Amino acid sequence: MTPDLTLAHDRSGPTDAPCLLLLHAGVADRRMWDPVWDRLTAAHDTLRVDLRGFGESTAAPSDGWSLATDVLATLDALGLDRVHVVGASLGAAVGVEVALLRPAAVQSLVLLAPGGSLIPGRTDDLRAFAAAEDDALERGDLDAAAQVNVDTWLVGPGRAADAVPEDVATRLHAMQRRAFEIQLSWPEVDEAEPDPPMLDRLGEIAVPTLVLQGGHDLDAIVQAADAVAAGVLGVRRIDWPDVAHLPSLERPDDVVALVEEWIGRSSDPG
């Protein structure tokens, strides 16, 4: 996808209200926001995108591409100068990178179970997940690889599959399988890595930042939340012990309430 093209997206809500940008997890696409979409768009100009390689954003990248620059190009194309960002997992890391690349574009950050480049290192449970996913992909079994992701990220450690609704698991499986289909068709290209690493620059984040962590998530994500909480000045940290990696799918009503409160607290005339 070239910089003059926008990511696949939906936008709805009153345009005189603060704009809210939703960035999905790496196990999903913009459909993961369905449970909160109607309520958020009732009060806010709300934009959700498919990051490149997910959902309907299928164009193969070239060397030096980045998810954050794709997002910024989309904001430019839509004439959006400043947004509140709600990012889940990979989307949380993309939101932080957007804030570092263009500080004036981000009014606040809500980071739900931050992942991606915000993970300090590979923990044992993250290695076990990667090994199981790689094994399934090497066998060409995309369904099995998608199921590994559902079991790891939606169900989470220490819980049985019936801890989450079957229809939610089915939808997430479809989103992850779609991402495999897209990304496995791409040529091998190098994605630009933040330099210096984002974890070394968290002190530069100067906007209100909220980080939410689930009690049934991987140790790697707990460590990412810890790093954000330690590195961003004035950050607010919340822990929900009864959810795993995708709280917006498990407790959508509570996530809407949290986002509404945070936007109200963080909005300003600028």
C-alpha positions in Angstrom: 0.0 0.0 0.0 1.6 3.3 -1.1 1.5 6.4 1.1 -1.2 8.0 -1.0 -3.6 5.2 -0.4 -5.7 4.9 2.8 -6.1 1.8 4.9 -9.5 0.0 4.7 -11.6 1.7 7.3 -15.0 2.7 8.7 -15.8 6.1 10.0 -19.0 7.1 11.7 -20.3 9.5 14.3 -20.7 13.2 14.8 -17.8 15.0 13.2 -18.0 17.9 15.7 -17.0 15.5 18.5 -13.4 14.5 19.4 -12.2 11.9 16.9 -11.5 8.4 18.2 -9.1 6.1 16.3 -9.4 2.3 17.0 -6.4 0.2 16.2 -7.0 -3.6 16.4 -4.9 -6.4 17.8 -2.6 -8.6 15.7 -4.9 -11.5 16.1 -7.8 -9.6 14.6 -8.9 -6.9 12.2 -11.2 -3.9 12.5 -14.2 -6.2 13.1 -12.9 -6.8 16.6 -14.5 -3.4 17.5 -18.0 -4.5 16.5 -19.2 -5.0 20.1 -18.3 -1.4 21.0 -18.8 0.3 17.6 -22.5 1.5 17.8 -22.1 2.9 21.3 -18.8 4.8 20.5 -20.1 6.2 17.2 -23.2 7.5 18.9 -21.2 10.1 20.7 -17.9 10.3 18.8 -16.4 10.7 15.4 -14.9 7.3 15.3 -12.5 5.7 12.8 -11.4 2.1 12.8 -8.9 0.8 10.3 -7.6 -2.5 9.0 -3.8 -2.4 9.5 -1.9 -3.5 6.5 -2.0 -7.3 6.2 -5.4 -7.6 8.0 -9.0 -7.6 6.9 -9.4 -5.6 3.7 -6.0 -3.9 3.8 -4.3 -6.5 1.5 -1.7 -4.5 -0.6 1.8 -6.0 -0.2 4.3 -3.7 1.3 7.8 -2.7 0.1 11.0 -2.5 2.1 11.0 0.1 4.8 7.2 0.1 5.4 5.6 0.5 8.8 2.2 0.2 10.2 2.5 3.6 11.9 3.3 5.4 8.7 0.3 3.7 7.1 -1.9 5.0 9.9 -0.5 8.5 9.6 -1.0 8.5 5.8 -4.6 7.5 6.4 -5.2 10.3 8.9 -3.7 12.7 6.4 -6.0 11.5 3.6 -9.0 11.9 5.8 -8.0 15.3 7.0 -7.7 14.3 10.7 -5.1 16.4 12.5 -5.6 15.0 16.0 -7.2 11.9 17.5 -7.7 9.9 20.7 -6.1 6.5 20.1 -7.5 3.3 21.5 -5.1 0.4 20.6 -5.3 -3.3 21.4 -2.1 -5.3 21.6 -0.3 -4.7 18.3 -2.6 -1.7 17.8 -1.4 -0.3 21.1 2.2 -0.4 20.0 1.2 1.2 16.7 -0.6 4.0 18.6 2.5 4.7 20.7 4.7 4.8 17.6 2.2 7.2 15.9 2.5 9.4 19.0 6.3 9.4 18.9 6.4 10.0 15.1 3.9 12.9 15.2 3.2 14.0 18.8 0.7 16.7 17.7 -1.5 14.0 16.1 -2.4 12.2 19.3 -4.6 13.7 22.1 -4.6 10.7 24.4 -3.8 7.0 24.4 -5.7 4.0 25.7 -3.5 0.9 25.5 -5.4 -2.4 26.0 -3.0 -5.2 26.8 -0.1 -3.6 24.9 2.0 -5.9 22.7 4.1 -5.7 19.6 7.2 -3.5 19.9 6.2 -2.7 23.5 7.0 -6.3 24.6 10.4 -6.2 26.4 11.4 -9.8 25.7 10.3 -13.3 24.8 9.0 -15.1 27.9 8.5 -18.8 28.1 4.8 -18.6 27.4 5.4 -16.4 24.4 8.0 -18.9 23.0 5.5 -21.7 23.5 2.8 -19.9 21.6 5.2 -19.0 18.8 6.4 -22.7 18.5 2.8 -24.0 18.3 1.8 -21.4 15.7 5.0 -22.1 13.7 4.4 -25.8 13.8 0.9 -25.4 12.4 2.0 -23.0 9.7 4.8 -25.3 8.6 2.2 -28.0 8.2 0.1 -25.6 6.1 -2.8 -25.9 8.6 -4.1 -22.4 8.8 -7.1 -23.4 10.8 -4.9 -25.0 13.5 -2.6 -21.9 13.5 -5.6 -19.7 14.0 -6.9 -21.9 16.8 -3.5 -21.6 18.6 -4.1 -17.8 18.5 -7.7 -18.1 19.8 -6.5 -20.4 22.6 -3.6 -18.2 23.6 -5.0 -14.7 23.2 -8.8 -14.9 23.7 -9.0 -17.8 26.2 -5.7 -17.2 27.8 -3.5 -19.0 30.3 -5.3 -20.7 33.2 -8.8 -20.8 31.6 -10.9 -23.4 29.8 -12.3 -22.7 26.3 -15.8 -22.2 27.7 -14.6 -19.1 29.5 -15.4 -17.1 26.4 -18.5 -17.2 24.2 -18.2 -19.6 21.2 -19.4 -17.0 18.7 -16.6 -14.7 19.8 -14.0 -17.4 19.4 -15.4 -18.2 15.9 -15.2 -14.6 14.8 -11.7 -14.2 16.1 -10.6 -17.5 14.4 -11.9 -16.1 11.1 -10.1 -12.8 11.5 -6.8 -14.5 12.3 -7.1 -17.0 9.5 -7.7 -14.1 7.1 -4.5 -12.4 8.3 -2.5 -15.6 7.6 -4.0 -15.8 4.1 -2.9 -12.3 3.3 0.5 -12.2 4.9 1.6 -15.6 3.6 1.0 -14.4 0.1 3.4 -11.5 0.4 7.0 -11.4 -0.7 9.6 -11.2 2.0 10.3 -7.5 2.7 11.8 -5.6 5.7 9.6 -3.6 8.0 11.1 -0.5 9.4 11.9 -0.9 13.1 11.7 2.1 15.4 15.2 3.4 16.1 15.8 4.0 18.9 13.4 1.3 20.2 10.0 2.6 21.5 10.7 1.2 25.0 13.6 3.6 25.2 11.4 6.6 24.3 8.4 6.1 26.5 9.4 9.2 28.5 8.7 11.3 25.4 5.0 10.5 25.5 3.4 13.7 26.7 -0.3 12.9 26.4 -2.7 11.3 28.9 -2.1 7.6 28.8 -4.1 4.7 30.2 -2.9 1.1 30.1 -5.2 -1.9 30.8 -3.9 -5.3 31.6 -5.9 -8.6 31.9 -5.2 -11.2 34.6 -5.3 -14.1 32.1 -2.8 -12.8 29.7 0.7 -13.9 28.9 3.7 -12.9 31.0 5.1 -11.1 28.0 2.1 -8.7 27.9 2.2 -8.2 31.7 5.8 -7.1 31.2 4.8 -4.8 28.4 2.2 -3.2 30.6 4.7 -2.9 33.4 7.2 -1.2 31.0 4.6 1.4 29.8 3.4 2.0 33.4 7.1 2.7 34.4 8.1 4.7 31.4 5.2 7.0 30.6 5.0 10.0 32.9 1.7 10.2 34.7 0.3 7.0 33.2 -2.8 5.4 34.7 -2.7 1.6 35.1 -5.8 -0.6 35.5 -5.8 -4.4 35.9 -8.9 -6.5 35.2 -8.2 -10.0 36.7 -11.1 -11.7 34.9 -10.1 -11.1 31.3 -7.3 -12.3 29.0 -5.7 -10.3 26.1 -8.8 -8.9 24.4 -10.9 -7.1 27.0 -13.0 -5.3 24.4 -14.4 -8.7 23.3 -14.9 -9.9 26.9 -16.2 -6.8 28.6 -17.3 -4.4 25.8 -19.7 -2.4 28.0 -16.9 -1.7 30.5 -14.4 -0.8 27.8 -16.9 1.7 26.3 -17.4 3.2 29.8 -13.6 3.4 30.3 -13.0 5.0 26.9 -15.8 7.5 27.4 -14.5 8.5 30.8 -10.9 8.8 29.5 -11.9 10.9 26.5 -13.9 13.2 28.6 -10.9 13.6 31.0 -8.4 14.0 28.2 -10.2 16.3 25.7 -9.3 19.9 25.3 -10.2 22.7 22.9 -7.1 22.0 20.9 
